[in-house]
Amino acid sequence: MQMKAAVLCEQPGELVIEDLHIDSPGPQEVLIQTVGAGLCHSDLHFMEGLFRTKVPAVMGHESAGIVQAVGADVTYVKPGDHVVACLSIFCGQCRQCLSGNPHRCSNGRATSRGRDDSPRLARADGTPVDQMARLGGFAEEMLVHQNGVVKVTPDIPLEKACLIGCGVTTGFGAAVRTAAVPVGATVCVIGCGGIGLSAIQGARVAGAGRIIAVDTSGPKLETARLMGATDTINAAEVDDVVAAVRDLTKGGVEYSFEAIGLKATAEQAFEMLEVCGTATVIGMVPSSTKLEIRGIELLSEKKLQGSMMGSNQFRTDIP
């Protein structure tokens, strides 16, 4: 079957619309008509060559659609179901999956096709085309393992539901699951894009007592207040963001979240912590970048940690 897809042919590079062949579903695969797809900033990172990926590849990993066909062994969904695709595809068999951390699944081969199998996607000349994150959402259709989708109710607009597949889950989960922000906590979120705003919303739902939003965009800071921020700091209008946060809180925050992926802001997230505070870096910091912290700060039991897709369990988190 033929379809159109946005293909990254080289890194760095731009997307090219191509006609591709998409195979029929394998035993545990699901064919989905793509209805909505979000452009995540990490897609741009791969297009810019900041992170390596196989090429040619159909980009996009934040998508939702309607099931068209299923493989012989698929039991979770049926044709007509509305689904959100999530890049936290799990095998259900490895140590991480069995210990309750499916977002850290270590057996990606179990949910991919083998070398001897026909490719899911291919050009007219037979050249295999990879799928970003085993999804490839920038296409008219997706062919994915059944463990990479979650059913949603038909009343949810799929062009909005697709955002839950990455950005919303990543930010919201970082606050609720990874950091487990407790009731009454003081929180600061650096970067008020989709992920940062979702982290703010997660902190609000968790019951944080004070949520400080930091960005250089006035409109984004206004939106941050709508999502639950109690205070805002325009980083373009202060000399020292860390000092501004410490002044607001009279000492620092208990939890900070970096949602940009820059060295400077990741280090700021750690520097603004109070004693025993936890900084969670959500943004994708380039692999060549090293973060620097003062070792003496660790004596006060401060923590610097990462977050992978909001430590999600998407089959239960999303519905």
N, C-alpha and C positions, 0 to 999 in steps of 0.2 A: 504494500500500500504506500502511496506517495503522500508527502506532506511538505509544507514549507517550514523552515526553521532558521533561526539566527545563529550563524556558525562563527566561532573564533578560529581563524586559520593559522595565526601566528601570534607570538607574544614579543613585544607589545603589538597590538593590532586592533582593528575595528571589526564589528560584527558584519557579516555578509549574509544576505537572505539567499538560501539555497533550497532546491528541491531534493529531499532525502527519501530513501526507502525506510519505512519503519516495519519491523517484523511483527508476526503474530505473537500473542502472549505465550510465554513458556509456562510450564506447570504451575509456578507460583507467581506469575506476573499479571499485571493489570494494565490494560490499555485505557488511557484517559483522554478525553477531549478537553484540551486546555481552555478554560474560560477566563481566568485571571492570572496574571503574573506580575510580581513586583520586581523592580530593579533595586537590588541590594547593593550597598557600597562595595561589598566584597566582590561582586561581579566586575566592578570597575577596577578593583585591585588586580584581578587576574588579567583583565584586558590591558592594563598598564604594564603588566609583567612584574609586579611587585611580589607575586607569589606564582610558583610554577604550576602548570597543569598540562595534561595531555592535549595536543591539538592534532587534527581539527576536533572541535568539541562544540556541542550545543550548550550555550550558557543558560543561566537561570536556575534558581533553586528555591524560589519563593512563589509557589503556584498552587492553583486549585482548579478543579474541573469536575466532569461527570464521567463515570465509568462507562466505557463502551463495550468492553469484552474482558473476560477473565480466563486464566489458565485452568487446566483440569483439576489442580489441587488447591485452588483458592477457595477459602471458606469464609473469609472476613467480609468481603464486599461482593456485590452483584451488579450487573448492568443497570444503569439508572441511578445508582447511588452518587450522592455529592460527596466529594472528598477533598481534603487538603493534603498536599504532599509535604513531607518533612525530611530534611537531609539527615536526621538522626535515625537512619535505617538500622534496624536491629536484627541480629540473627536469632536471639532467644536461646542460644546454646553456650556462648563463651562465658568466662568467669565474670566479666563485667555485667553482662546481661543478667546472669543468674544471681548476682549480688545486688540487683536493683538499680543498676546504672546503665540502662540501655543506650543512653546518649554517648557512652564511651565504648560502644561495641567494638571489639578487636578482631572480628571475623568478617570483614567486608566481602571476602570471596564467597561466603555463603549466600549472599544476596546479589551477586553479580553473575554474569554469564562467564563460562570458562573459555579458555583459549581455543578449544576445539569446537565451540558452539558458534553458530552464526551470530553476527553482531546484532544488537538491537537496532542500531541505526547505521545506514551506509549510503554512500554516494552512488550515482548511477554506474560508476566503473567498479563498484564493489569495495571501495576504500572504506574501512570502518570509521565511524564518527563517534567520538566519546560523548558521554553525558556528564555535565558538571554535577558533582555530588551524587552521581548515579540517578539524576533526575532529568536535567535538560528541559527546563520549563519554558524557554523562549522558543516554543514550537507549537504548531497546531495541535499536536498530540504528544503524549508522554507514554513511555512503556517502562514501568517500574515494578520492583518487587512488592508484593502485598504488604510487607512489613514497613514500607515507606509511605503509607497513606493512613489517614484517619477519617472516619465518616463524620460528616456534619449534617445538621438538619437542613432540609431544602429551603427554609425561610431565610437562611443566612446568605447575603449577596456574595457570590464567589469572588468578585473583583475586590472585595474587602477581606474575605476570609483568607485569601492567599497570603496576606501579610502576617497571619498567625504562623505560617510555616517556617518563618525565620526570625524576622525583626522583632515582632511582638513577643514571641516565646523567648528569644535570647535576652531581651532587656527585662521583661517581667520576671522571668525565671531566675535571672541573676540576683534580683532582690529577694524573691520569695524562697527560692530553692538553694542556690549556691551560697549566698551570704546569710540566708534565713534571718532577715532583719526582724528584730523583736518589737513588740508594742512599745511605743514611747521613745524609740531610738532617734538620734540625730543623724541625718543622712545628707550627703552632698553628691550630686550627679554632674559630672563634667561632660558636656556635649549633649545638646538637646535635639538631635535628629530623631529618627524613628526609634532606634534602640534606646537612646537616652530617655526619651519621653516614656517609653514602655517601662524602663527601670523606675522612673518617678511614679508611674501608676502602680507598679508592684510594691514600692515602698509605702505608698498611701494605703493600698489594700492590706498590707501587713500591719498597719497601725503606727507607722513612724510618727513621732511627735513633731519633728521639724525636718523639712526637706528643702535643701538649698540647690537651686539649679544654676549652672554656670554655662554661659555661651557668649559668643560675640554678636549674636543676632537678636535684636530687639523683638521681632515677631516670634522667634522661636521661644524666647523667654516668656512672652505673653501666653503662648500655647502651653508652656510648662506649668504655668499657674493653673490653667484649666485642667491639667492632668493631675494636679495635687501638690505642686511646689508651694511652700509657704514663704520662701524668700528667693530672690534672684540676684545674680551678680553678672553684670556685663563685663566680660574679661577685657574688652577693648577700652573700658573706661576706668580701670584700676591699674595701679602699677604692679601690684603683687596679689594674685588670686589667693594664694595660700594665706597671706596675712589678712586679706579681707574675710575669708572664711573663719579664721581663728578669732578675728575681732567680733564677728557676728555671734559666734558660739561661745566666746570667752574661753577658748582653749583648744578647739578642734572638734571634729565629728567622730562618731563611733563607727560609721560605715561610709565609705566613699566608693563611687563607681566611675570608671573612666570609659566613655563610650565613643571614643574617636579613633584611637589606635596610634597615638603619637608618643614619642619618648618623653617630651616635656610634660604633657598632661598626665601620663601614667605616673611619672615621678611626683607631680603635684598631688595626685590622689593619695599617695603614701605620706607625703609631707604634711598634709592637713589633718592627719589622724590625731586623736587624743590617745592617752595611754590605753593599751589593749585594743585599739581600733583595728578594723579590717578594711583594706583597700582591695577592690575587685576590678581587675582590668578586663573589660568586655571587648573593647576594640581590637581589631587585628593588627598588632604591632608587627612590622616587617621582620622577617627571620634574621636579617643582618643587623638588627637594632638590639643593643644591649641597654638594659635599664640600670641606673645607678642609684643606690640608696646609701645612707650613712649607717654603717654597721652598728653603731652605738644605739640607734633607734630600736634595734631588736631586743635590747635589754628591757624595754618597757612593754614587751609582748605584743608589739604591733605586727600585723600580718599583711603580706602582699600575695594575692592569689589571682588565678585566672578563672574564667568561666567558659565552658563549652556549651553553646546552645542553651544557656540558662539551666543546665543540669536537668533537662526536661525528661519527663516520662509522657511523651506526647499523646499516646493512646488514651491516657486518663486526664491529662492536663487540658487538652484542646476541646474535647466535646463539652 
